[in-house]
Amino acid sequence: MGIRINNMKGSTNIKDPKVLLIRPPQLFYYGSWPIGPRLSVPTGLIAIASYLQKKGVDVSIYDSFVESNSSHK
């Protein structure tokens, strides 16, 4: 299954498309209330991934806050 991409030069078919959605690192201010990072689910990325998967695109999500080995304190 392929996906058709329309651009200014015409359209292109891409077979087996793959997409990586990235949630970038965030800076948290530990001195303000509430103290510490505010964890949340990246619902926007999940919604985009769900839509793309329904269209036949192989989607991965990289959450740098969860995947990162470093912490900023």
TIVOZA-835810 format. One line per 5 residues: number of its first residue (from 1); their letters; for each residue y, x, z of N, C-alpha, C, O. Coordinates in Angstrom, 3 decimals, padded with zeros to 6 digits, m for minus. Atoms other than C-alpha are relative to their C-alpha. Layout:
NUM) A) Y/X/Z/Y/X/Z/Y/X/Z/Y/X/Z ~ ...
//
This chain:
1) MGIRI) m001.178/000.841/000.000/000.000/000.000/000.000/001.228/000.876/000.000/001.272/001.879/000.712 ~ m001.229/m000.768/000.072/003.430/001.295/m000.837/001.191/m000.824/000.429/001.077/m002.023/000.684 ~ m001.231/000.685/m000.350/006.975/000.430/000.018/001.035/000.358/m001.052/001.109/001.509/m001.482 ~ m001.014/m000.233/001.025/009.818/000.056/m002.474/001.337/000.245/000.687/001.755/m000.535/001.543 ~ m001.308/m000.341/m000.534/013.129/001.728/m001.632/001.004/m000.079/m001.139/000.850/000.591/m002.161
6) NNMKG) m001.061/000.129/000.999/016.213/000.708/m003.592/001.161/000.896/000.403/001.609/000.874/001.550 ~ m001.171/m000.831/m000.233/019.021/003.215/m003.900/000.913/m000.092/m001.217/000.648/m000.879/m002.126 ~ m000.984/000.101/001.082/021.965/003.796/m006.230/m000.555/000.488/m001.337/m000.020/000.128/m002.386 ~ 000.567/m000.534/001.239/019.808/005.608/m008.794/m001.167/m000.847/m000.495/m001.777/m000.506/m001.509 ~ 001.138/000.827/000.393/017.184/002.868/m009.014/m000.887/m000.246/001.202/m000.425/m000.207/002.343
11) STNIK) 000.933/000.236/m001.098/014.107/002.136/m006.966/m001.151/000.983/m000.082/m001.492/001.487/m001.152 ~ 001.088/m000.956/m000.119/011.281/004.334/m005.778/m001.110/m000.616/000.831/m000.842/m001.307/001.814 ~ 001.140/000.421/m000.809/007.805/003.540/m004.519/m000.478/001.178/000.830/m000.622/002.289/000.321 ~ 000.518/m001.029/m000.895/006.567/005.502/m001.522/m001.352/m000.479/000.494/m001.461/m001.552/001.088 ~ 001.334/000.339/m000.485/002.842/005.488/m000.791/m000.171/000.519/001.421/000.264/001.622/001.750
16) DPKVL) 000.292/m000.358/m001.395/001.751/005.568/002.845/001.223/000.557/000.729/001.193/001.694/001.199 ~ m001.204/m000.499/m000.683/005.255/005.834/004.356/m000.237/000.189/001.488/m000.995/m000.553/002.113 ~ 000.077/m000.293/m001.436/005.605/007.325/007.836/001.416/000.164/000.524/002.266/000.772/m000.126 ~ m001.326/m000.051/m000.606/008.589/006.988/010.151/m000.137/000.442/001.447/m001.028/m000.011/002.165 ~ m000.078/m000.406/m001.396/009.422/008.726/013.416/001.338/m000.500/000.538/002.394/m000.084/000.064
21) LIRPP) m001.205/000.491/m000.663/011.920/006.849/015.601/000.188/000.819/001.267/m000.759/001.005/002.031 ~ m000.259/m000.914/m001.117/013.591/009.077/018.217/001.018/m000.608/000.956/002.092/m001.053/000.551 ~ m000.959/000.331/m001.058/015.201/008.131/021.507/000.513/001.336/000.531/m000.237/002.075/001.169 ~ m000.509/m001.333/m000.334/017.494/011.118/022.116/000.144/000.221/001.493/000.118/m000.730/002.274 ~ m000.219/m000.300/m001.419/018.012/012.918/025.432/001.291/m000.655/000.482/002.223/m000.869/m000.293
26) QLFYY) m001.170/000.632/m000.583/020.508/011.322/027.779/000.458/000.799/001.197/m000.352/001.427/001.879 ~ m000.561/m000.667/m001.156/022.811/012.768/030.388/000.232/m001.037/001.088/000.888/m002.053/000.855 ~ m000.146/000.924/m001.118/022.657/011.059/033.773/000.906/000.629/001.041/000.796/001.820/001.329 ~ m000.896/m000.457/m001.056/025.335/011.362/036.425/m000.607/m000.410/001.333/m000.665/m001.595/001.662 ~ 000.720/000.271/m001.239/023.558/011.664/039.757/000.931/m000.334/001.163/000.466/m000.786/002.210
31) GSWPI) m000.912/000.244/m001.110/026.690/011.300/041.867/000.480/m001.426/000.103/001.085/m001.790/001.112 ~ m000.495/001.379/m000.039/027.423/007.677/041.015/m001.123/m000.965/000.361/m002.304/m000.658/000.198 ~ 000.984/000.998/m000.404/025.711/004.542/042.273/m000.493/m000.756/m001.204/000.337/m001.048/m002.065 ~ 001.122/m000.442/m000.820/022.845/003.881/041.735/m000.364/001.439/m000.319/m000.196/001.892/m001.451 ~ 000.309/m001.416/000.158/021.687/007.438/042.232/m001.249/000.167/m000.859/m002.229/m000.561/m000.702
36) GPRLS) 001.163/m000.319/000.830/019.329/008.892/039.635/000.059/m000.660/m001.365/000.949/m001.460/m001.654 ~ 000.021/000.532/001.363/018.401/008.055/036.080/m000.331/m001.489/m000.023/m001.033/m001.998/000.851 ~ 000.305/001.410/000.191/018.273/004.483/034.869/m001.064/m000.101/m001.071/m000.781/000.086/m002.255 ~ 001.099/000.099/000.946/014.893/003.990/033.258/000.008/m001.375/m000.651/000.198/m002.395/000.011 ~ 000.079/001.266/000.710/014.618/001.345/030.616/m000.946/000.163/m001.189/m001.228/001.275/m001.634
41) VPTGL) 000.878/000.011/001.162/012.325/000.391/027.779/000.884/000.008/m001.251/001.839/m000.765/m001.331 ~ m000.810/m000.037/001.223/013.717/001.298/024.328/m000.304/m001.202/m000.902/m000.944/m001.064/m001.945 ~ 000.349/001.235/000.703/013.536/m002.319/023.142/000.495/m000.020/m001.445/m000.157/m000.605/m002.309 ~ m000.502/m000.057/001.367/015.658/m001.661/020.060/m000.954/000.750/m000.916/m001.262/000.290/m002.015 ~ 000.949/m000.779/000.796/013.290/001.026/018.805/m001.326/m000.728/m000.152/m001.957/m000.665/m001.207
46) IAIAS) 001.257/000.751/000.068/010.287/m001.139/019.631/000.113/m001.132/m001.020/m000.833/m001.391/m001.764 ~ m000.206/001.079/000.971/011.751/m004.021/017.602/m000.019/000.535/m001.428/m000.630/m000.068/m002.311 ~ m000.010/m000.613/001.336/012.411/m001.737/014.609/m001.411/000.427/m000.387/m001.843/000.202/m001.517 ~ 001.370/m000.451/000.269/008.909/m000.239/014.893/m000.905/m001.176/m000.335/m001.728/m001.082/m001.245 ~ 000.809/001.184/000.251/007.336/m003.695/015.025/000.243/m000.550/m001.403/m000.701/m000.900/m002.111
51) YLQKK) m000.345/000.488/001.338/009.174/m004.807/011.893/m000.591/000.910/m001.078/m001.186/000.434/m002.045 ~ 000.514/m000.945/000.999/008.237/m001.644/009.991/m001.520/m000.045/m000.080/m002.081/000.039/m001.173 ~ 001.464/000.085/000.006/004.584/m001.903/011.036/m000.478/m001.224/m000.758/m001.477/m001.162/m001.475 ~ 000.365/001.213/000.738/004.449/m005.457/009.695/000.160/000.192/m001.509/m000.501/m000.486/m002.296 ~ m000.214/m000.315/001.414/005.695/m004.034/006.372/m000.938/001.096/m000.504/m000.841/001.517/m001.657
56) GVDVS) 000.987/m000.987/000.418/002.862/m001.487/006.312/000.397/001.449/000.196/m000.217/002.342/m000.387 ~ m000.472/m001.363/m000.248/004.747/001.573/007.568/m000.664/000.538/001.261/m000.755/m000.166/002.268 ~ 000.560/m000.684/m001.164/003.057/004.050/009.939/001.173/000.492/000.849/001.936/001.351/000.407 ~ m001.166/m000.286/m000.834/005.547/004.290/012.840/m000.426/000.672/001.298/m001.418/000.286/001.916 ~ 000.159/m000.645/m001.300/005.729/006.623/015.845/001.350/m000.031/000.700/002.394/000.023/000.051
61) IYDSF) m001.228/m000.060/m000.794/008.282/006.565/018.667/m000.087/001.214/000.913/m001.072/001.394/001.629 ~ m000.097/m001.149/m000.895/009.337/009.764/020.445/001.126/m000.293/000.983/002.290/m000.381/000.590 ~ m000.978/000.245/m001.058/011.102/009.078/023.747/000.223/001.320/000.721/m000.618/001.736/001.519 ~ m000.218/m001.341/m000.549/012.657/012.401/024.750/000.133/m000.016/001.523/m000.114/001.003/002.168 ~ m000.089/000.061/m001.453/013.261/011.203/028.305/m001.386/000.027/000.636/m001.570/000.634/001.690
66) VESNS) 001.359/000.040/m000.523/009.557/010.549/028.843/m000.779/001.246/m000.396/m001.524/001.792/000.417 ~ 000.781/m001.112/000.542/008.160/013.363/026.667/000.509/001.370/000.430/m000.237/002.348/000.374 ~ m000.616/m001.288/m000.320/010.529/016.110/027.841/m000.654/000.632/001.223/m001.041/m000.062/002.163 ~ 000.545/m000.754/m001.143/009.213/018.828/030.182/001.089/000.478/000.943/000.794/000.974/002.030 ~ m001.084/m000.476/m000.836/012.634/019.641/031.560/000.743/m001.175/000.613/000.784/m002.270/000.053
71) SHK) m000.841/001.011/m000.630/014.803/017.707/033.962/001.329/000.636/000.371/001.385/001.804/000.757 ~ m001.352/m000.497/m000.316/018.529/018.079/034.532/000.431/m000.593/001.325/000.592/m001.807/001.450 ~ m000.449/000.465/m001.318/019.593/017.875/038.159/001.250/000.712/000.391/001.790/000.463/001.469
//
